[in-house]
Amino acid sequence: MITNNNCQFNTSFIVEEEYFHPFFRNKVPNAEEVYKDVLQKENEMKFLLSDLESNYANESEFNRLTELVLNGITEHMRQEETF
């Protein structure tokens, strides 16, 4: 289950990096500043997802990481809605 969800997130990251990011960087004022922040947060999310998958058996750490991932996804969605 985790691997499947991780694959879906990775696919989303790839689509954003290949299609959305170039469009965004060309159309949004001060895009480079915003883009650096977005890219940093996406990289953090990739590490969190990897940590989440490797801590599947550790319930307390898994729960903590799950909360961080969900908060990150919510923040990412809010940020995308502003552009």
DRENMARDO-46285 format. One record per residue (C-alpha): x, y, z; residue number from 1; residue in three letters. Coordinates in nm, 2 decimals, decimal comma. Example, Ala and Ser with C-alpha at 12.3 -4.5 7.8 and 13.67 -1.06 7.14 Angstrom:
+--------+--------+--------+------+------+
:     px :     py :     pz : resi : resn :
+--------+--------+--------+------+------+
:   1,23 :  -0,45 :   0,78 :    1 :  ala :
:   1,37 :  -0,11 :   0,71 :    2 :  ser :
+--------+--------+--------+------+------+
This chain:
+--------+--------+--------+------+------+
:     px :     py :     pz : resi : resn :
+--------+--------+--------+------+------+
:   0,00 :   0,00 :   0,00 :    1 :  met :
:   0,27 :   0,25 :   0,10 :    2 :  ile :
:   0,47 :   0,17 :  -0,21 :    3 :  thr :
:   0,17 :   0,23 :  -0,44 :    4 :  asn :
:   0,10 :   0,56 :  -0,28 :    5 :  asn :
:   0,47 :   0,66 :  -0,29 :    6 :  asn :
:   0,46 :   0,57 :  -0,67 :    7 :  cys :
:   0,16 :   0,80 :  -0,72 :    8 :  gln :
:   0,33 :   1,08 :  -0,54 :    9 :  phe :
:   0,65 :   1,03 :  -0,74 :   10 :  asn :
:   0,44 :   1,04 :  -1,06 :   11 :  thr :
:   0,28 :   1,36 :  -0,94 :   12 :  ser :
:   0,63 :   1,51 :  -0,87 :   13 :  phe :
:   0,75 :   1,41 :  -1,21 :   14 :  ile :
:   0,45 :   1,56 :  -1,39 :   15 :  val :
:   0,49 :   1,89 :  -1,19 :   16 :  glu :
:   0,86 :   1,91 :  -1,26 :   17 :  glu :
:   0,83 :   1,84 :  -1,64 :   18 :  glu :
:   0,51 :   2,04 :  -1,71 :   19 :  tyr :
:   0,39 :   2,27 :  -1,44 :   20 :  phe :
:   0,72 :   2,41 :  -1,32 :   21 :  his :
:   0,84 :   2,53 :  -1,66 :   22 :  pro :
:   0,50 :   2,69 :  -1,72 :   23 :  phe :
:   0,50 :   2,85 :  -1,38 :   24 :  phe :
:   0,85 :   2,98 :  -1,41 :   25 :  arg :
:   0,76 :   3,16 :  -1,73 :   26 :  asn :
:   0,42 :   3,30 :  -1,63 :   27 :  lys :
:   0,45 :   3,41 :  -1,26 :   28 :  val :
:   0,62 :   3,73 :  -1,15 :   29 :  pro :
:   0,91 :   3,66 :  -0,91 :   30 :  asn :
:   0,88 :   3,29 :  -1,01 :   31 :  ala :
:   1,24 :   3,20 :  -0,93 :   32 :  glu :
:   1,20 :   3,30 :  -0,56 :   33 :  glu :
:   0,88 :   3,11 :  -0,53 :   34 :  val :
:   1,01 :   2,82 :  -0,73 :   35 :  tyr :
:   1,31 :   2,77 :  -0,50 :   36 :  lys :
:   1,07 :   2,75 :  -0,20 :   37 :  asp :
:   0,84 :   2,51 :  -0,38 :   38 :  val :
:   1,13 :   2,29 :  -0,49 :   39 :  leu :
:   1,27 :   2,28 :  -0,14 :   40 :  gln :
:   0,93 :   2,17 :   0,00 :   41 :  lys :
:   0,88 :   1,91 :  -0,27 :   42 :  glu :
:   1,23 :   1,76 :  -0,19 :   43 :  asn :
:   1,14 :   1,76 :   0,18 :   44 :  glu :
:   0,82 :   1,57 :   0,09 :   45 :  met :
:   1,02 :   1,31 :  -0,11 :   46 :  lys :
:   1,24 :   1,24 :   0,19 :   47 :  phe :
:   0,94 :   1,22 :   0,42 :   48 :  leu :
:   0,77 :   0,97 :   0,19 :   49 :  leu :
:   1,08 :   0,76 :   0,19 :   50 :  ser :
:   1,11 :   0,78 :   0,57 :   51 :  asp :
:   0,74 :   0,69 :   0,59 :   52 :  leu :
:   0,79 :   0,38 :   0,38 :   53 :  glu :
:   1,09 :   0,26 :   0,58 :   54 :  ser :
:   0,91 :   0,32 :   0,92 :   55 :  asn :
:   0,60 :   0,12 :   0,84 :   56 :  tyr :
:   0,66 :  -0,12 :   1,13 :   57 :  ala :
:   0,73 :   0,15 :   1,38 :   58 :  asn :
:   0,38 :   0,27 :   1,47 :   59 :  glu :
:   0,46 :   0,59 :   1,66 :   60 :  ser :
:   0,72 :   0,71 :   1,40 :   61 :  glu :
:   0,48 :   0,61 :   1,12 :   62 :  phe :
:   0,20 :   0,82 :   1,27 :   63 :  asn :
:   0,43 :   1,12 :   1,32 :   64 :  arg :
:   0,56 :   1,10 :   0,96 :   65 :  leu :
:   0,20 :   1,05 :   0,83 :   66 :  thr :
:   0,09 :   1,37 :   1,00 :   67 :  glu :
:   0,39 :   1,56 :   0,85 :   68 :  leu :
:   0,31 :   1,42 :   0,50 :   69 :  val :
:  -0,06 :   1,51 :   0,53 :   70 :  leu :
:   0,03 :   1,86 :   0,64 :   71 :  asn :
:   0,28 :   1,89 :   0,36 :   72 :  gly :
:   0,02 :   1,78 :   0,10 :   73 :  ile :
:  -0,24 :   2,02 :   0,24 :   74 :  thr :
:   0,01 :   2,31 :   0,23 :   75 :  glu :
:   0,12 :   2,21 :  -0,13 :   76 :  his :
:  -0,24 :   2,21 :  -0,25 :   77 :  met :
:  -0,31 :   2,55 :  -0,09 :   78 :  arg :
:   0,00 :   2,70 :  -0,25 :   79 :  gln :
:  -0,10 :   2,56 :  -0,59 :   80 :  glu :
:  -0,45 :   2,71 :  -0,56 :   81 :  glu :
:  -0,29 :   3,06 :  -0,52 :   82 :  thr :
:  -0,13 :   3,04 :  -0,86 :   83 :  phe :
+--------+--------+--------+------+------+
